[in-house]
Amino acid sequence: MASLDSPSKNIQTGDIRRFQKRIFSFYKKNKRDLPWRKTTDPYKILLSELMLQQTQVKRVVLYYEKWIQKWPTIGTLASASLPELLQMWMGLGYNTRVVNLHTTARKIVTLFDSDVIGAMKQYKQLPGIGRYTSQAVQIFSTNADLITVDTNIRRIFISEFNLTTTIKDAELWSLAEQCLPRGKSRDWHNALMDYGALHLTAQKTGIKPKTQQSRFEGSDRQIRARILRCLLQKSMSFSEIKTTFKLEQERLKPILEKMIQEKIIMKRNTTYQLNES
């Protein structure tokens, strides 16, 4: 077992093997049946990874399947209009994800000749794609001997190896590298995620994620969602939005400005509408 002061240096090979056996044994009995686990198409896996960010799995399953039916390839997604995508995305929240997904799809088509894996290897060129997503797509598509660490995996390592919750990301990723069973990366990461989601939960361990969602009711996120629903139907002036949602100008103005900055909406003359690109 590792000490709190040196999280990965003192972990013994036997500890790692027992840890791997425990994770795989749980996975064999409790593996979740999820649609994105039935494909190695990197586009579909990329889609699932972005949808799963800060969103419950059960909700994502419904959206994922409808999405794949409508836009089955990276090319069809790149050709779609942003309003179409926003309409389909409504209910998943954090709408900047779909704006980034749309931009990323177009870049993958134009800059990488629709090669999603090639694009993931140069993820810094793609908006909304970080190291975690880049490596997750490669892992689940090609079984690449890479590692990635999400909230569930972080919690597992902290709990199983008795680590401090202030452990640095670099140390955690180094530990994940030590624990990776070569040639089994896809199954290993699916197993870790199921172990964290079904067994070693945040409630059970008391280990909180590094970042937590703010309360939705009455938040700017809720107001943004309501504005977006209206703009999906028609363009509106500032005064119409202000009156409809009974908001003070001081609160509404920065919300609209941020939505413009994030390229979700645009202002044309005196009215606000969805970004048409």
Secondary structure in CASP SS format (residue, H / E / C, confidence):
PFRMAT SS
TARGET T0000
AUTHOR 0000-0000-0000
METHOD secondary structure of the structure
MODEL  1
M C 1.00
A C 1.00
S C 1.00
L C 1.00
D C 1.00
S C 1.00
P C 1.00
S C 1.00
K C 1.00
N C 1.00
I C 1.00
Q C 1.00
T H 1.00
G H 1.00
D H 1.00
I H 1.00
R H 1.00
R H 1.00
F H 1.00
Q H 1.00
K H 1.00
R H 1.00
I H 1.00
F H 1.00
S H 1.00
F H 1.00
Y H 1.00
K H 1.00
K H 1.00
N H 1.00
K C 1.00
R C 1.00
D C 1.00
L C 1.00
P H 1.00
W H 1.00
R H 1.00
K H 1.00
T C 1.00
T C 1.00
D C 1.00
P H 1.00
Y H 1.00
K H 1.00
I H 1.00
L H 1.00
L H 1.00
S H 1.00
E H 1.00
L H 1.00
M H 1.00
L H 1.00
Q C 1.00
Q C 1.00
T C 1.00
Q C 1.00
V H 1.00
K H 1.00
R H 1.00
V H 1.00
V H 1.00
L H 1.00
Y H 1.00
Y H 1.00
E H 1.00
K H 1.00
W H 1.00
I H 1.00
Q H 1.00
K H 1.00
W C 1.00
P C 1.00
T C 1.00
I H 1.00
G H 1.00
T H 1.00
L H 1.00
A H 1.00
S H 1.00
A C 1.00
S C 1.00
L H 1.00
P H 1.00
E H 1.00
L H 1.00
L H 1.00
Q H 1.00
M H 1.00
W H 1.00
M C 1.00
G C 1.00
L C 1.00
G C 1.00
Y C 1.00
N C 1.00
T H 1.00
R H 1.00
V H 1.00
V H 1.00
N H 1.00
L H 1.00
H H 1.00
T H 1.00
T H 1.00
A H 1.00
R H 1.00
K H 1.00
I H 1.00
V H 1.00
T H 1.00
L H 1.00
F C 1.00
D C 1.00
S C 1.00
D C 1.00
V H 1.00
I H 1.00
G H 1.00
A H 1.00
M H 1.00
K C 1.00
Q C 1.00
Y H 1.00
K H 1.00
Q H 1.00
L C 1.00
P C 1.00
G C 1.00
I C 1.00
G C 1.00
R H 1.00
Y H 1.00
T H 1.00
S H 1.00
Q H 1.00
A H 1.00
V H 1.00
Q H 1.00
I H 1.00
F H 1.00
S H 1.00
T H 1.00
N C 1.00
A C 1.00
D C 1.00
L C 1.00
I C 1.00
T C 1.00
V C 1.00
D C 1.00
T H 1.00
N H 1.00
I H 1.00
R H 1.00
R H 1.00
I H 1.00
F H 1.00
I H 1.00
S H 1.00
E H 1.00
F C 1.00
N C 1.00
L C 1.00
T C 1.00
T C 1.00
T C 1.00
I C 1.00
K C 1.00
D H 1.00
A H 1.00
E H 1.00
L H 1.00
W H 1.00
S H 1.00
L H 1.00
A H 1.00
E H 1.00
Q H 1.00
C H 1.00
L C 1.00
P C 1.00
R C 1.00
G C 1.00
K C 1.00
S H 1.00
R H 1.00
D H 1.00
W H 1.00
H H 1.00
N H 1.00
A H 1.00
L H 1.00
M H 1.00
D H 1.00
Y H 1.00
G H 1.00
A H 1.00
L H 1.00
H H 1.00
L C 1.00
T C 1.00
A H 1.00
Q H 1.00
K H 1.00
T H 1.00
G C 1.00
I C 1.00
K C 1.00
P C 1.00
K C 1.00
T C 1.00
Q C 1.00
Q C 1.00
S C 1.00
R C 1.00
F C 1.00
E C 1.00
G C 1.00
S C 1.00
D H 1.00
R H 1.00
Q H 1.00
I H 1.00
R H 1.00
A H 1.00
R H 1.00
I H 1.00
L H 1.00
R H 1.00
C H 1.00
L H 1.00
L C 1.00
Q C 1.00
K C 1.00
S C 1.00
M E 1.00
S E 1.00
F H 1.00
S H 1.00
E H 1.00
I H 1.00
K H 1.00
T H 1.00
T H 1.00
F H 1.00
K C 1.00
L C 1.00
E C 1.00
Q H 1.00
E H 1.00
R H 1.00
L H 1.00
K H 1.00
P H 1.00
I H 1.00
L H 1.00
E H 1.00
K H 1.00
M H 1.00
I H 1.00
Q H 1.00
E C 1.00
K C 1.00
I C 1.00
I E 1.00
M E 1.00
K E 1.00
R E 1.00
N C 1.00
T C 1.00
T E 1.00
Y E 1.00
Q E 1.00
L E 1.00
N C 1.00
E C 1.00
S C 1.00
END
